[in-house]
Amino acid sequence: MTRSNSDVSDWWSTSIIDMAPGQIRFRGHPIEELIGNVTFPQMIWLMTRGDLPTPDQARLLECALVAAVDHGPQAPSIAAARMAVTCGLGLNGAMASAVNLLDDVHGGAGEQAVELYTWIDLAVQQGADVQAATAAMIDRWQAERGKFIPGFGHRFHKPEDPRAPRLLSLIEEAAKSGVVSGRFVAIGRATQKELNTRKGQPVPMNIDGATALVYAELGFEGPLARGLFCLSRSVGVIAHAWEQMGQAERNKGPTPPQYRWTYTGENPIHEAQE
């Protein structure tokens, strides 16, 4: 059976990049026109969405990306990257190890928060009061997905995560200027109010909940919110991995070696020694 060139060229199809000898175009834009004229957040938008954002849209996107870059070595993704380096991995291996941990529980809450906010927004668009819609969709989420509300609650930052109010204020400024609608930031505040009332104490909006508001306002779908979080956190990952390389430690585990884990099987060693 004979094969034509199209058998090969049609194996992959993409609207993202066109390339020929001496030519590279992203979404129809020559690379030489993008270099020096487009910021990295604008490039992220172009590649994932297909068009270029306005400067104001790109600035708001950049704020969310900056806010989520790092949360210290106690974050599992960062710890994994540092441990990977002590086991001999290079920067690429350390980054891959970290990003692979950013799944549903650690790193996926932003995607889930966009989904919840979208449920609430749909109910509001159909005529429901925002606070009533929020309460109803929280009930639905807990009935269908479990008790944890994505984007809210924090082990360390109580009563407030310092990143959230700053991002919310920036969204509201953008809404006043017509950059975004402001619908989702209102939903975020309604969610915060409802959870505080139910708990009887502050339930802090965390970085996932706050960045999800930015992404929802800008029109990014939930799965992209997770991808953007991975991009953002990769900055912290590479910084920690590089720092760890300079510390020249080998085979560093998750706890100091003088500490032991809890054994729950038969015949523990400490009992035998007694």
C-alpha positions in Angstrom: 0.0 0.0 0.0 1.4 3.4 -1.0 1.4 6.3 1.4 1.3 9.9 0.6 3.0 12.8 2.3 -0.4 13.7 3.8 -0.4 10.4 5.7 2.5 11.8 7.7 1.5 15.4 7.8 -2.0 14.6 9.0 -0.8 12.3 11.8 -0.9 15.3 14.1 -3.1 18.3 13.5 -2.8 21.5 15.5 -3.9 25.1 15.3 -1.2 26.2 17.7 2.0 26.2 15.7 3.0 26.3 12.0 6.6 25.8 11.2 8.7 25.6 8.1 12.4 26.2 7.5 13.1 29.8 8.6 9.5 30.3 9.8 7.7 29.8 13.1 4.2 31.1 13.7 2.1 30.7 16.9 -1.6 31.0 16.3 -0.8 32.8 13.1 1.7 35.3 14.7 5.3 35.2 13.5 7.6 34.5 16.4 9.8 37.5 15.5 6.8 39.8 16.0 5.9 38.2 19.4 9.4 38.4 20.8 9.9 41.7 22.6 6.3 42.7 22.1 4.3 40.1 24.1 4.7 39.3 27.8 4.9 35.8 29.1 1.3 36.0 30.5 0.1 37.2 27.1 1.9 34.3 25.5 0.3 31.8 27.9 -3.1 33.3 27.0 -2.3 33.2 23.2 -1.2 29.5 23.4 -4.1 28.2 25.5 -6.9 30.5 24.2 -6.0 31.2 20.6 -6.0 35.0 20.8 -4.0 37.8 22.5 -5.5 39.3 25.7 -5.7 43.0 26.3 -2.9 44.4 28.5 -5.3 44.7 31.4 -6.5 41.1 31.1 -2.8 40.0 31.0 -2.0 42.0 34.1 -4.8 40.3 36.0 -3.7 36.9 34.8 -0.1 37.7 35.9 -1.3 38.6 39.4 -2.8 35.1 39.8 0.3 33.5 38.5 2.5 35.5 40.8 0.3 34.7 43.9 0.7 30.9 43.6 4.4 30.5 42.9 5.4 28.9 46.3 4.2 28.0 49.7 7.4 26.6 51.3 9.1 23.2 51.8 6.1 21.9 53.8 4.1 21.9 50.5 4.3 18.3 49.2 5.2 19.4 45.7 8.1 21.5 46.9 9.3 18.9 49.3 9.2 16.3 46.6 11.4 18.5 44.4 14.0 19.1 47.1 14.1 15.3 48.0 14.4 14.5 44.3 17.5 16.7 44.0 19.1 15.0 47.0 18.6 11.7 45.3 20.6 12.9 42.3 17.9 14.2 39.9 18.5 17.4 37.9 16.2 20.3 37.6 14.0 18.7 35.0 13.5 15.6 37.1 12.8 17.6 40.2 10.2 19.7 38.4 8.5 16.6 36.9 8.4 15.0 40.4 6.8 18.1 41.8 4.2 18.7 39.1 3.2 15.0 39.2 2.0 15.6 42.8 -0.3 18.5 41.8 -3.4 16.4 41.4 -6.9 16.5 42.9 -6.0 17.1 46.5 -2.8 19.2 46.2 -3.1 21.5 43.3 -6.5 20.5 41.9 -8.7 22.6 44.1 -8.5 25.6 41.8 -10.1 23.6 39.0 -12.8 22.3 41.4 -13.4 25.9 42.7 -14.0 27.1 39.1 -16.5 24.4 38.7 -18.4 25.3 41.9 -18.3 29.0 41.0 -19.7 28.1 37.6 -22.6 26.2 39.2 -23.5 29.2 41.3 -23.1 31.6 38.3 -25.5 29.5 36.2 -28.1 29.5 39.0 -27.7 33.3 39.3 -28.0 33.7 35.5 -31.3 31.8 35.7 -32.7 34.3 38.2 -31.6 33.0 41.6 -30.4 35.4 44.3 -26.6 35.1 44.6 -26.6 34.2 48.3 -29.4 31.6 47.9 -27.7 30.1 44.9 -24.5 29.9 46.8 -26.1 28.0 49.7 -27.9 25.7 47.3 -24.8 24.9 45.3 -22.7 24.3 48.4 -25.3 21.8 49.5 -25.2 20.1 46.1 -21.4 20.0 46.1 -21.3 18.4 49.5 -23.9 15.9 48.5 -22.2 14.9 45.2 -18.5 15.5 45.9 -17.9 15.4 49.6 -17.7 17.7 52.6 -14.7 19.7 51.6 -15.5 22.9 49.7 -12.7 23.6 47.2 -10.8 26.9 47.6 -11.6 27.4 51.2 -9.9 26.5 54.5 -6.2 26.5 55.3 -4.0 24.7 57.8 -1.7 27.7 58.4 -3.4 30.9 57.4 -6.2 31.7 59.9 -8.4 33.7 60.0 -7.2 34.9 56.5 -4.9 33.8 53.8 -3.0 37.1 52.9 -3.1 36.3 49.2 -6.9 36.1 48.9 -7.9 39.7 49.8 -5.3 41.1 47.6 -6.4 39.1 44.6 -10.1 39.9 45.3 -9.4 43.6 45.4 -7.5 43.5 42.1 -10.5 41.6 40.5 -12.9 44.3 41.8 -10.6 47.1 40.5 -10.6 45.3 37.1 -14.4 45.0 37.2 -14.8 48.7 37.8 -12.7 49.3 34.7 -14.8 46.9 32.6 -11.9 44.4 32.2 -14.0 41.6 33.8 -17.7 41.3 34.8 -17.2 41.0 38.5 -19.8 38.3 38.7 -17.4 35.7 40.0 -15.8 37.8 42.7 -19.3 38.5 44.0 -19.8 34.7 44.1 -16.5 34.2 45.9 -17.5 36.7 48.6 -21.0 35.1 48.9 -19.3 31.7 49.3 -17.0 33.1 52.0 -20.0 34.5 53.8 -22.0 31.3 53.6 -19.2 29.1 54.9 -18.3 31.5 57.7 -22.0 31.5 58.8 -22.2 27.7 58.7 -18.9 27.2 60.6 -19.5 30.0 63.1 -16.0 31.2 62.5 -13.8 32.4 59.5 -13.1 29.8 56.9 -10.3 31.4 54.9 -10.4 31.5 51.2 -7.1 30.0 50.1 -5.0 30.5 47.0 -7.0 28.0 45.0 -10.2 29.8 45.7 -8.8 33.2 45.0 -6.9 32.3 41.8 -10.0 30.4 40.6 -11.9 33.7 40.8 -9.3 35.3 38.5 -9.4 32.5 36.1 -13.2 32.3 36.0 -13.5 36.1 35.5 -11.1 35.9 32.6 -12.9 33.0 31.0 -10.5 30.1 31.6 -12.2 26.7 32.0 -11.6 24.6 35.1 -9.0 22.2 33.8 -6.9 25.1 32.5 -7.0 26.6 36.0 -5.2 23.5 37.3 -2.7 23.8 34.4 -2.0 27.4 35.2 -1.5 26.5 38.8 1.1 24.0 37.7 2.9 26.7 35.6 2.8 29.1 38.5 4.0 26.6 41.2 6.8 25.5 38.8 8.6 28.8 39.5 8.8 27.9 43.2 9.7 24.4 42.4 12.7 25.4 40.2 13.9 27.9 42.8 13.8 25.3 45.6 15.4 22.6 43.5 18.2 25.0 42.5 18.7 26.1 46.1 18.8 22.4 47.2 21.5 21.7 44.6 23.7 24.2 46.4 23.3 22.5 49.7 25.0 19.3 48.6 22.8 17.0 50.8 22.3 13.3 49.8 19.3 11.1 50.1 17.3 13.5 52.3 14.0 12.0 53.4 10.8 13.6 54.5 11.8 13.6 58.3 15.1 13.9 60.2 16.7 10.4 60.5 16.5 10.4 64.3 12.8 10.2 64.0 10.9 7.0 63.2 7.5 6.3 61.8 4.7 4.6 63.7 4.7 0.8 63.1 1.2 -0.8 63.4 2.0 -4.4 62.6 2.8 -7.4 64.8 5.7 -7.6 67.2 7.0 -4.0 67.3 10.8 -3.8 67.9 10.3 -1.6 71.1 8.1 -4.3 72.6 10.6 -7.1 71.8 13.3 -5.0 73.5 11.3 -4.7 76.7 
